[in-house]
Amino acid sequence: MSDRSDPHPFGGDGQAPARLSVDAQICIGSGECVLAEPDVFAFEADQAARVLPGPALHRMPAARARELAMNCPSSAISVGRAPDGEVE
């Protein structure tokens, strides 16, 4: 398994597509993201969170994604823009 779950684009608020990922190496499995957005996050077998592909992720407003990342107790959720203009 890689250190990060596969990044998936989102941005249902009309903003540019973004990327959301979870660093499994630093995720402490608190479950805050899973409880807050169960259609977007799930637990792996090792109790680290991962990003689920699907329509809920694609409809998520970028502001909500940033809020989830800021509220992650281990700072394992990343939302960012790659050098080529894509958000990762």
FENBELRA-V394157 format. One record per pair of residues at least 4 apart in sequence whose C-alpha atoms are under 6 Angstrom apart, sorted by sequence separation. I is the first residue (numbers start at 0). GAP is how many residues later the second one is. D is the distance in whole Angstrom. If there is no record, write none. Layout:
# FENBELRA-V394157
I:GAP:D + I:GAP:D
This chain:
# FENBELRA-V394157
10:4:6 + 32:4:6 + 33:4:5 + 42:4:5 + 43:4:5 + 81:4:5 + 42:5:6 + 43:5:6 + 80:5:5 + 81:5:5 + 10:6:5 + 42:6:4 + 80:6:3 + 81:6:6 + 9:7:5 + 10:7:6 + 33:7:5 + 41:7:5 + 79:7:5 + 80:7:5 + 8:8:5 + 9:8:5 + 33:8:6 + 41:8:6 + 68:8:5 + 79:8:5 + 8:9:5 + 40:9:6 + 78:9:6 + 8:10:5 + 40:10:5 + 7:11:5 + 39:11:6 + 40:11:6 + 6:12:5 + 7:12:6 + 39:12:5 + 6:13:5 + 6:14:5 + 4:16:6 + 4:17:6 + 39:17:5 + 3:18:5 + 28:18:5 + 3:19:4 + 28:19:5 + 2:20:6 + 3:20:6 + 2:21:5 + 26:21:6 + 2:22:6 + 23:24:5 + 21:28:6 + 4:45:6 + 11:46:6 + 9:47:6 + 10:47:6 + 11:47:4 + 26:47:6 + 9:48:4 + 11:48:5 + 12:48:5 + 10:49:6 + 11:49:5 + 26:49:5 + 10:50:5 + 25:50:6 + 10:51:5 + 22:53:5 + 21:54:5 + 21:55:5 + 20:56:6 + 20:57:5 + 19:58:6 + 19:59:5 + 18:60:6 + 18:68:5 + 19:68:6 + 17:69:4 + 18:69:4 + 17:70:6
